[in-house]
Each structure stands twice: as structure tokens, then as C-alpha cells.
Amino acid sequence: MLETSARLLRLLSLLQTPRDWTGADLAERLEVDVRTVRRDVDKLRTLGYPVHATPGVAGYRLGAGANLPPLLLDDEEAIAVAVGLRTAASGTVAGIEESSVRALAKLEQVLPSRLRHRVNLLHSFTVIVPATGPTVDPETLTAVAAACRDHHRLRFDYRSHDGTTSVRTAEPHRLVHAGRRWYLIAWDVERTDWRTYRLDRLMPRVPTGPRFAPREAPDVDLAGYLSRGVSTAAYRYQARITLHVPADTAAEQILPTVGVIEAVDPQTCLLHTGSNSLDELTVYLGLFDLPFTVHEPPELIARIRALATRLTDAVR
């Protein structure tokens, strides 16, 4: 049987899992009787931990309090947090790098030597490429996430790709992280349609608007919906290209924000991509280290033929 102090820590660890615990379940895990569980719960409350009792079923759950309780992590959870903090230190959310380093230093200070060795081994043989391009303000990220969670309408200033700014009102649905970009999928109230917004171009206005009834998502596969929206639908020229390699091979070279890959058979796949510039599409395809066939648009086919003739003449 665990001593009282060790048992309290074990009880706190169990209560940190997102579920309701009956007194009998906790008693079985701690190898004590139900009355001892009730006394231990009272001790945790005396220490300032808000342990809530669920009416009717005598269940317990740890609530949010004024102070952060000690997080009791198992080995794999501790390693996952350490790796995540190292990644966050060079990530795409602005302003959290220093906080991530401080949190990582605290964690590594108390890690057992066997776990610290595993974390340091991974770090020693990993090269992290620093994030490039625009970053997202953490306050913007949390404000939008809260609006999604609470189903509050969101009013925000939005800067489009051409630099113009407008005020939008939307019903936020989900945040999507794709590569080095954060996106918001939301129902645009004025345009009465679903829209995708880049978070680095978005500035929320406070307070948020009234609550709304959540709509059915525009697609079950939100990642695929985002990929189609940012890689093809938003552009003047939409290209359809057969890649003569398996879809998995193509996916290793083509990011989801560049194009949508659709498997045709085990040896070929379709790429749907787009651009406002035929020259940009032509150069992008010319740099492919993959065999491919362009089907549409016809303007792109004509531009590739013209460029191929010009390049051939240049080295003749």
C-alpha cells in the first residue's frame, strides 16, 4: 500500500486524466478503501486543488484552479513534451520561442537521466530548419481557437494577397495547420459561403460577436478541403497533371498547400494545382524530378511548348 504522500501524488495523477472517476475505481487503483479515497480527496482540496464531485454517481474530476498543479507525466509523455518544446522554439507561432526554452529547461532539470539521455540523443542527431515567412501572433491563435470552441462570431481585419484590407464577420469552424501556415476555415456571414483565411493576415476585433449554431462542415476531410482551397480553387489557372509515379512518391515532393494528389492506380496519380501566372506554373513543373503529362488548361500547354522551343533553340 502506498504511503499517504505518495498516494496523494498517485491520486492527483489519476485525476489529471480527462474522465470521471468513481470512488470505487480510485480505491481499486490505489489499493485502499473508498473512505480513504474521500479523505485523500479532501486533503487535495485543502492543498488548493479543485476536485469536483459528480452528483449521483459519486464521481470525481479535477477542475481548473487558480494555480497550475504539478503535471505527472509518464516516460513517453515526458519525451513527447520535451521534443514538442524543442520544436516550438523554432516554430511558426511568434513570441513563444523564449517561453518554450524556459519550459524545456525546467523539464530537463527534473527528467531522470535515462529520459534526458533519450531526449538529448534525438536532439543531437536532428537538424531543425528555422521557420521562414510570416508567423502568427499567439494571442491571435488563442483568440480564434476560443471563438471556434465557444461558437462565437468573429469580426476581424483581413489583409488579402494583394495587400488590401477589409473587415470580415465569420462563424469560425476549425483551425488547420499546414506546413508552415495556419489557416481558419469559417462561414463568411456577408458572402454566405465557406472561406479559408490565413491567420498571419488576420487581426481579431474584440469583443467577439454573439453565439451561433454550428453548421455542418464543408467537407468531412478538412485537410483535403484546405488543400484544394489554397492550391487550386483560389487561382485563375487550374492545372490537371498526370504524374507517372505512385501517389506516395509524389507526396514526398509536393506539399499539400501546393497541390492535391489523387491516386489513379498503383503507378500513376493526378496532381491538381493552380496559379495566377502561367509562367510560374511552367517553371514549377519544369523543376519536377518526376515524369508527368499536362492535360489542362490549354493555355499552360501552349506556354510549355513555346518555352520548350525557345530553350531548345538556345542550346542548338
Steps between C-alpha positions, in 0.01 A plus 500: 500500500631844416595744773272802536718754313579260217133400483392865469735547205366183341142620557582839347650324197185292450274805531697681228368259238193645320230277651280458804625255762268321739616455856511123445723537190744723686499270802586203279784686328644625830438173687307671779135521604250761381508691831877546462441637148252753639751611765775533239271705274431734794879534556548598134225760534671637812820535294308709248420245229134532383380140500135503392254229597247393236149479651324167493789270415751615763753573228803728523666729248783754533387847399686816407634687802689817576835323487640249255532161673816295452468304177582136553620354170600148410826438310358525149292810585806676645703428185214618277473830693878555486514439125196723447660785696822473298295518180293794627820695565545531122136478391248721323331661800672830577610586852498153662861408425638635829212355702556161337870506589422592863243221529740253341775595746265435794393167358851378422613596851267242655513232231655171615839440340366219279239733347737796471738276308225401253393863446859621456577212263208599277602866515864423416409328176221736392544817296211747527455744214381831650157617393496745211228732382223662705423376850178505699453705817422257787221728626335482157533122501343459844226758432391324181521156664280624786244636252494161326451320832231734634318547166535878511486709185831658418555848353848563367711711268629289215782583258463325164787381279499831307542704819147640529334484841134437578287426806352151505236336718515123517386196693831323577501123461853357523867597500720304260880489518653420161877502465614845614158665481197526730155527341147565626207326332186705567157593365518857364177672608496772229599265218276217629761241416793313649835676484860421593709773667870513576553581865811710441279741301222509761454741792202422728279779632382477860260424647382206294149489362194303611487122518393307192370151430787297343451411134582172337864506387562573130678166471561198720868521399588854609868449417407410141253788486772743606749353254257541209409852609853637529661307212242516217162664558638844588700540177427616147666197337420154632721221371438127479814292457567125494808399695643167390599395851306358798305753706723440804809586295341820372394601852864492611576791264173694488364677808123492567490880465647474148264247348256217559623151408243243392604137451395347166665159524808359677734664247338836414317787669338832415627835624255791527678830549458863401651845463417847376807484275558258213873568521504405868324172424732429207818556700364300795422200278832533320680447829314177572724197533200287401361384162170675434237585237310829498129478410368849570462791479574540127675833566754319717565236233561774242734687736703184572536426129614856427753490783627156394559629144679808629726297730577248226598781261720650769721189521481385139 
